[in-house]
Amino acid sequence: MTRRPQKTLSDEDRVLWGLVARSAVPLKGRAQPPPIDVAEPAAIAPPAPSPSGPISQPQAKASLPAAPRSLDRPTLDKLARGRLPIEGRVDLHGMTQDEAYSLLFSFLHRAHAGGLRYVLVITGKGSSSGGDGVLRRSVPAWLATPAFRMFVSSHEHAARHHGGSGAIYVRLRRTR
């Protein structure tokens, strides 16, 4: 039997694994393992002060992109009718919030890096006991957080044949 070569984790996978590992609870009688040193993505450094002299006002930190807004009506209609391609899909059915958040973040990060523009996030409609699903309520709120603003330009509930209120069209920001 041949042994497969071990693969090393990319920085993105290491960050994702760190998020998952922090949420894990050890079995009874087992000690908590030491935390894994996860290198977070480097932050944008503020610009250096000008050599002409001291600056009277403090430099502002690099600002985040504006919060995602709703898709405009013409774009929404084109997506619903299939005139704009949906270039990627992710299905979050049956996942816990932590699992769904990690998967959604990594999916949107990869899609943005790959230059995709429109993706479909399937959350499901929730339990049959009459209440809204947890992911159905949570995902739009997550998309408006600073962590997702770097990737998401706008989002809106999908057309009925794409999942209706149990799915979300997401327009990703253009890559620079």
Phi, psi and omega in degrees: 000132179268150181260135179286142177292143180285138178264145175267149182280142174284168179300320179297315179295324179295319178295315179299316179297322178299320178296317180292316183296324179292335182272351182282145178248130182291155177293159179301137178084357179254144179278153176292125179292155179296147182296144179278133179284108182254124179280114178286153178301141183296137178280160179285126182282141178291155181295150181287148179296152182289147183287352183286346179153179181291152180266133184285329179251145179293146178290137177281146176291159179301126184279151177280155174299160180300155179297145180299147179238183179286152175293145177288155186302314180299320179293318179299317178296319180295320178294317182296324182271357178085012180278340171248130183285141170270112191271349179201155179221146172222134182250120183257010181308137171072010181262155172285168180299318180296315179296316182295319180298313181297315180295317180297317180298312182292322178297312181293324178297313179294319180296317179296314179296329180278359177082014178290153183247316182235127178229162179244127177251117182263116182258337188085165184264353177106189184289157180277004182276014174099342181270160174290151177288150180296314181291326178299324178278323188282320187302313177300326177291321178297320183296340179267358181280158180304328181298325183265345183299333180293338184250322192264127176267314179201166179205159181198154177298145185282165174292161185304316183285351174259003178125353177058227182286357177264011179213158184226130169281135178234125173263124180270152178292154176289144177281146182267000000 
